[in-house]
């Protein structure tokens, strides 16, 4: 399952980022790393962006970025 598939209020544990190169590095620099728990706070009306709570702060991700992050339900 991907981060994009989680509904507001649901949490997941990051399994893999599915990206490579500078995009993966950017996402990891923002605190989204394998093993960390993320919680979806809200999704914009058209699905872009997705706001998540990770490591004590809120982060907005584009839906294409969120669709590449593999998670498992917590």
Backbone as ProteinMPNN parsed JSONL, in Angstrom:
{"seq_chain_A": "XXXXXXXXXXXXXXXXXXXXXXXXXXXXXXXXXXXXXXXXXXXXXXXXXXXXXXXXXXXXXXXXXXXXXXXXXX", "coords_chain_A": {"N_chain_A": [[0.846, -1.168, 0.0], [0.405, 2.309, -0.568], [1.449, 5.582, 0.6], [-0.281, 7.475, -0.379], [-2.693, 6.122, -0.527], [-3.641, 5.964, 2.045], [-6.139, 7.118, 4.298], [-7.33, 10.25, 5.744], [-6.385, 10.512, 9.131], [-5.462, 7.928, 9.361], [-2.612, 5.853, 10.03], [0.719, 4.885, 9.09], [3.609, 2.798, 8.619], [6.65, 3.534, 7.18], [7.941, 1.664, 4.546], [9.462, 1.563, 2.147], [10.934, 3.975, -0.125], [10.829, 4.101, -2.882], [11.8, 5.88, -4.741], [14.599, 7.253, -6.534], [17.827, 8.78, -6.6], [18.006, 12.402, -6.628], [15.378, 13.07, -5.775], [14.659, 11.104, -3.911], [16.577, 11.615, -1.95], [15.812, 14.189, -1.166], [13.271, 13.717, -0.03], [14.04, 12.045, 2.064], [15.625, 13.842, 3.503], [13.669, 15.46, 4.529], [12.735, 13.969, 6.577], [11.308, 11.643, 6.122], [11.857, 8.466, 6.293], [12.749, 4.98, 5.878], [11.021, 2.914, 8.186], [10.013, 4.895, 9.847], [7.089, 6.292, 11.405], [4.189, 7.576, 9.886], [1.422, 9.825, 9.784], [-1.589, 10.516, 8.192], [-2.866, 13.671, 7.913], [-4.56, 15.458, 6.475], [-6.123, 15.617, 3.226], [-6.023, 17.434, 0.279], [-8.855, 18.815, -1.543], [-8.737, 18.036, -4.31], [-6.955, 16.029, -4.093], [-4.295, 16.724, -4.027], [-2.103, 18.759, -2.357], [-0.939, 16.144, -0.052], [-1.192, 16.149, 3.377], [0.897, 15.246, 5.97], [1.779, 13.945, 9.227], [4.871, 13.729, 10.591], [7.598, 12.743, 12.52], [7.063, 14.7, 14.514], [6.259, 17.041, 13.193], [4.288, 18.76, 10.627], [4.017, 17.871, 7.23], [3.797, 18.588, 3.826], [3.143, 16.761, 0.947], [3.414, 16.142, -2.545], [0.93, 14.442, -4.495], [2.006, 12.61, -6.306], [4.508, 12.101, -5.204], [3.73, 10.979, -2.76], [2.495, 8.693, -3.694], [4.576, 7.049, -4.338], [5.736, 6.234, -2.022], [6.006, 3.487, -0.065], [4.019, 1.963, 2.404], [3.056, 0.306, 5.501], [0.125, -0.617, 7.244], [-0.466, 0.656, 10.527]], "CA_chain_A": [[0.0, 0.0, 0.0], [1.191, 3.543, -0.634], [1.039, 6.68, 1.48], [-1.408, 8.14, -1.022], [-3.906, 5.33, -0.303], [-4.123, 6.142, 3.411], [-7.164, 8.145, 4.486], [-7.041, 11.117, 6.886], [-6.512, 9.857, 10.424], [-4.772, 6.637, 9.349], [-1.157, 5.889, 10.163], [1.458, 3.822, 8.434], [5.054, 2.737, 8.824], [7.31, 3.592, 5.87], [8.718, 0.475, 4.194], [10.459, 1.996, 1.167], [10.613, 5.252, -0.757], [10.534, 3.879, -4.289], [12.447, 6.892, -5.569], [16.052, 7.173, -6.573], [18.451, 10.043, -6.957], [17.779, 13.6, -5.819], [14.043, 13.094, -5.172], [14.73, 10.258, -2.717], [17.378, 12.349, -0.969], [14.991, 15.301, -0.695], [12.242, 13.16, 0.851], [14.716, 11.584, 3.277], [16.053, 15.033, 4.24], [12.489, 15.992, 5.206], [12.427, 13.103, 7.713], [10.574, 10.434, 5.728], [12.841, 7.412, 6.078], [12.191, 3.66, 6.201], [10.846, 2.62, 9.6], [9.352, 5.987, 10.566], [5.626, 6.271, 11.327], [3.57, 8.793, 9.361], [-0.037, 9.87, 9.937], [-2.204, 11.441, 7.242], [-3.675, 14.682, 8.586], [-5.636, 15.817, 5.541], [-5.861, 15.545, 1.787], [-6.707, 18.531, -0.408], [-10.044, 18.355, -2.283], [-8.404, 17.353, -5.558], [-5.975, 14.995, -3.797], [-2.929, 17.219, -4.104], [-1.143, 17.863, -1.726], [-1.307, 15.307, 1.088], [-0.495, 16.64, 4.558], [1.188, 14.152, 6.9], [2.514, 14.243, 10.458], [6.045, 12.86, 10.664], [8.662, 13.204, 13.43], [6.679, 15.873, 15.292], [5.843, 18.217, 12.414], [3.436, 18.497, 9.468], [4.731, 17.937, 5.962], [2.937, 18.446, 2.656], [3.768, 16.044, -0.165], [2.619, 16.018, -3.762], [0.346, 13.1, -4.566], [2.908, 11.705, -7.029], [5.521, 11.689, -4.234], [3.071, 10.094, -1.793], [2.152, 7.415, -4.329], [5.798, 6.247, -4.47], [6.186, 5.826, -0.696], [5.334, 2.271, 0.375], [3.795, 1.906, 3.85], [2.22, -0.764, 6.014], [-0.781, -0.075, 8.27], [-0.036, 0.528, 11.931]], "C_chain_A": [[0.896, 1.237, 0.0], [0.646, 4.584, 0.328], [-0.181, 7.396, 0.916], [-2.727, 7.425, -0.761], [-4.446, 5.448, 1.115], [-5.116, 7.287, 3.467], [-6.769, 9.035, 5.661], [-7.343, 10.407, 8.205], [-5.803, 8.512, 10.495], [-3.271, 6.841, 9.436], [-0.532, 4.721, 9.431], [2.934, 3.915, 8.747], [5.708, 2.655, 7.456], [8.166, 2.338, 5.679], [9.829, 0.848, 3.223], [9.988, 3.275, 0.494], [10.359, 5.131, -2.25], [11.147, 4.886, -5.252], [13.93, 6.578, -5.657], [16.585, 8.546, -6.934], [18.053, 11.191, -6.063], [16.404, 13.648, -5.154], [14.025, 12.26, -3.887], [15.483, 10.991, -1.608], [16.572, 13.477, -0.352], [13.946, 14.821, 0.298], [12.879, 12.683, 2.16], [15.193, 12.763, 4.129], [14.892, 15.659, 5.003], [12.042, 15.085, 6.352], [11.656, 11.845, 7.38], [11.612, 9.381, 5.349], [12.206, 6.066, 6.404], [12.164, 3.422, 7.71], [10.126, 3.689, 10.39], [7.836, 5.882, 10.377], [5.124, 7.622, 10.823], [2.059, 8.689, 9.542], [-0.582, 10.897, 8.966], [-3.121, 12.377, 8.017], [-4.855, 15.079, 7.709], [-5.151, 15.703, 4.108], [-6.652, 16.675, 1.144], [-7.868, 17.995, -1.242], [-9.746, 17.621, -3.594], [-7.307, 16.309, -5.367], [-4.533, 15.458, -3.798], [-2.843, 18.57, -3.401], [-1.767, 17.025, -0.609], [-0.506, 15.819, 2.274], [-0.332, 15.49, 5.544], [1.927, 14.674, 8.122], [3.647, 13.238, 10.553], [7.08, 13.506, 11.575], [8.33, 14.521, 14.135], [6.321, 17.12, 14.505], [4.982, 17.793, 11.226], [4.225, 18.754, 8.191], [3.721, 17.756, 4.837], [3.724, 17.808, 1.526], [2.843, 16.071, -1.366], [2.077, 14.6, -3.842], [1.237, 12.132, -5.34], [4.046, 11.24, -6.121], [4.931, 10.684, -3.246], [2.755, 8.73, -2.4], [3.379, 6.517, -4.508], [6.33, 5.752, -3.129], [5.353, 4.643, -0.228], [5.236, 2.255, 1.897], [3.028, 0.644, 4.208], [1.367, -0.153, 7.118], [-0.238, -0.33, 9.659], [-1.268, 0.377, 12.781]], "O_chain_A": [[2.014, 1.203, 0.513], [-0.482, 4.475, 0.808], [-1.025, 7.871, 1.676], [-3.781, 8.061, -0.773], [-5.59, 5.072, 1.37], [-4.963, 8.296, 2.778], [-5.959, 8.627, 6.494], [-8.395, 9.79, 8.376], [-5.566, 8.004, 11.591], [-2.73, 7.85, 8.984], [-1.175, 3.7, 9.187], [3.444, 4.979, 9.097], [5.355, 1.791, 6.653], [8.996, 1.995, 6.522], [10.991, 0.501, 3.434], [8.806, 3.618, 0.533], [9.716, 6.009, -2.827], [11.012, 4.739, -6.466], [14.441, 5.728, -4.928], [15.873, 9.371, -7.506], [17.79, 10.996, -4.876], [16.275, 14.213, -4.068], [13.437, 12.673, -2.888], [15.057, 10.978, -0.453], [16.64, 13.699, 0.857], [13.749, 15.437, 1.346], [12.32, 12.894, 3.237], [15.164, 12.683, 5.357], [15.107, 16.321, 6.019], [11.067, 15.399, 7.033], [11.374, 11.048, 8.274], [12.167, 9.394, 4.251], [11.218, 6.017, 7.137], [13.137, 3.687, 8.416], [9.668, 3.425, 11.502], [7.359, 5.442, 9.331], [5.577, 8.674, 11.274], [1.488, 7.602, 9.463], [-0.095, 12.026, 8.916], [-4.044, 11.929, 8.697], [-6.006, 15.041, 8.144], [-3.954, 15.693, 3.823], [-7.834, 16.849, 1.441], [-7.859, 16.821, -1.613], [-10.451, 16.672, -3.94], [-6.786, 15.763, -6.34], [-3.631, 14.647, -3.587], [-3.509, 19.496, -3.863], [-2.942, 17.171, -0.272], [0.719, 15.916, 2.2], [-1.309, 14.836, 5.909], [2.607, 15.698, 8.069], [3.411, 12.03, 10.59], [7.402, 14.683, 11.417], [9.209, 15.36, 14.333], [6.098, 18.171, 15.106], [4.949, 16.618, 10.861], [4.988, 19.714, 8.087], [2.88, 16.86, 4.898], [4.822, 18.248, 1.186], [1.622, 16.026, -1.216], [2.687, 13.666, -3.322], [1.224, 10.935, -5.051], [4.507, 10.105, -6.248], [5.552, 9.668, -2.934], [2.75, 7.723, -1.692], [3.227, 5.332, -4.803], [7.262, 4.949, -3.088], [4.147, 4.768, -0.018], [6.22, 2.495, 2.597], [2.431, -0.005, 3.349], [1.827, 0.726, 7.846], [0.361, -1.369, 9.94], [-1.165, 0.253, 14.001]]}, "name": "protein", "num_of_chains": 1, "seq": "XXXXXXXXXXXXXXXXXXXXXXXXXXXXXXXXXXXXXXXXXXXXXXXXXXXXXXXXXXXXXXXXXXXXXXXXXX"}
